Amino acid sequence: MSLLMDAAIFATAVAHVILTPYTKVEESFNLHAIHDILAFGVTPDVVKNNYDHVIFPGALPRSFVGSLLLSCIVYPIAYVFEIFDLVKTKPDIQILVRLCLAAVNAVALSFLRRAVSKRYGFGTSVFFTIITCSQFHLPFWMGRTIPNMFAFAPFTVGFSYMINRMPHTKRPSPKEIIVAVSVQTFASVVLRAEVSLLVGFLVFQCFLSGWMTLVRLMKVCVVAGLLSAMTTIAIDSYFWGQWPLWPEFYSIYFNVYEGKSANWGTEPFSAYWLKYIPKLAMSSLPLAIVGIISDSRIRRVLIVPVEYITFISLLGHKEWRFVIYTIPFFNVAGARGAYWLIKQKKTTVFGRLSILLVVGCLAANVLLTALMTSISRDNYPGGTALARFNELYTELDHVHVHIDNLAAQTGASLFLQENSPPSLLISKDKALMKNSWIYNKTEHLSASDITAGKHFTHAITENPDAFSSSQWRRVEPISSFEQFRWKQTPTTVSGDQINPKGNLWEMVPMVEIHYENKLWILERL
Ligand SMILES: *[C@@H]1O[C@H](CO)[C@@H](O)[C@H](O)[C@H]1NC(C)=O
């Protein structure tokens, strides 16, 4: 039963990866780092000459450590899967990479589920599983290679150690505290700096609860912090070719100390509580309130995430991914609340209403998740376009396609460059691959530059009007989700497609979703 629940968490994440195989720009640093590690290896000359980050470094350097660790998991699996013909193409390997990350995060959540079962009982752990699987954001992102989802795994494992004890045991053992603080320190020093705030609050809570002396806690933080810093400095200085480089430290310096994060846009203090947490936690939130009322242990569990969210609200720039780590805390609280409600006497009105509330909350989660999943699938025009492009011209030997910025940011990843080197297929005869295509992502080229560059045979562009129709043929538009609108009397807006068939949204009254052509595949005449 216990294994079945772990499998359910993993299966949910797998379903999201398969349903939505393409990626966006936030994921591309790690995705491309893994691509390059698998394709070229890690010797100094390839890192300097062949890696993607050398040409497209991004706004800030990010750590390679997460990508390197994940590549170590992917490589042997890819090797074996290839022998059994389970992966055949580069896009297959992208999916495999994402599945491996999903597996790592699923293992972390399973650790937590087991701890929940031990401390709050089996019933609560069942609800923890149902709540987690029925949410949208967490399972959807478990297999997405943003740095936050790399940090999520060690952070969550640490959290599970903090509650992994019998119901009435007052404190975790010193060993558990040391493990928890160490892995979470690693997550914050190497992978995502904001996690250090969470670690700070957790350490403080350990101290205030009298679980460990401050001196000893500090010792753990310093030792784990130094080891982690040495790891990231050694590895990232090497990959980025700058000495010394500590990416997460640099990002604090840049974003917080110099206040540059505000350049990315700011939102009011209340945005996390009023917008992001409700969106991420969905109906865990009302259930968590029941959890808080019904069990004092839950109140203690929620102290740290509440402190963290309040504190990080002080930063003007806000993003949902800064608070994703707190969602498992709300899910534990929500699961406890749901179990408490279910356990009320069924003969009373209150008991029946309680069950109705739980069923209603979970059904709302499932419904919302189904709807959100169905539009998310159509939100990666670059990936759809490039996959379609590969399919359309599969017969051609020589293709030189220009991929514009929008396409590159919405899914046209290196893994989708199927017909050009490097081959990622490890064991197969590499000569089988068609190696003559060129996928060209050169930035800042206008339509006339592309037309003048006679080497370009095709283009994937968001701006087909700029290309003269005497020289280029529009082969196919790629549409993508645009917005929701209230249903109007017979379609008034022209140019958009509405509710493409087979989409779940057809069943929803009042709203309709609009699709717009975002990219076009062009062919030189
Ligand atoms: C990509 O296009 C640019 C601009 O036309 C050109 O300079 C470059 O050589 C092309 N890349 C490849 C690999 O051919």
The ligand as an SDF file (V2000), in Angstrom:
LIG
                    3D

 14 14  0  0  0  0  0  0  0  0999 V2000
   23.9210   31.0500  -38.4950 C   0  0  0  0  0  0  0  0  0  0  0  0
   23.5810   32.2660  -39.1130 O   0  0  0  0  0  0  0  0  0  0  0  0
   24.5500   33.2930  -38.9800 C   0  0  0  0  0  0  0  0  0  0  0  0
   23.9940   34.5660  -39.5890 C   0  0  0  0  0  0  0  0  0  0  0  0
   23.6260   34.4050  -40.9160 O   0  0  0  0  0  0  0  0  0  0  0  0
   25.8540   32.8610  -39.6380 C   0  0  0  0  0  0  0  0  0  0  0  0
   26.8240   33.8660  -39.4620 O   0  0  0  0  0  0  0  0  0  0  0  0
   26.3170   31.5480  -39.0210 C   0  0  0  0  0  0  0  0  0  0  0  0
   27.4430   31.0770  -39.6920 O   0  0  0  0  0  0  0  0  0  0  0  0
   25.2140   30.5010  -39.0760 C   0  0  0  0  0  0  0  0  0  0  0  0
   25.6320   29.3230  -38.3170 N   0  0  0  0  0  0  0  0  0  0  0  0
   25.9940   28.1860  -38.8930 C   0  0  0  0  0  0  0  0  0  0  0  0
   26.3570   27.0860  -37.9850 C   0  0  0  0  0  0  0  0  0  0  0  0
   26.0300   28.0290  -40.0940 O   0  0  0  0  0  0  0  0  0  0  0  0
  1  2  1  0
  1 10  1  0
  2  3  1  0
  3  4  1  0
  3  6  1  0
  4  5  1  0
  6  7  1  0
  6  8  1  0
  8  9  1  0
  8 10  1  0
 10 11  1  0
 11 12  1  0
 12 13  1  0
 12 14  2  0
M  END
$$$$
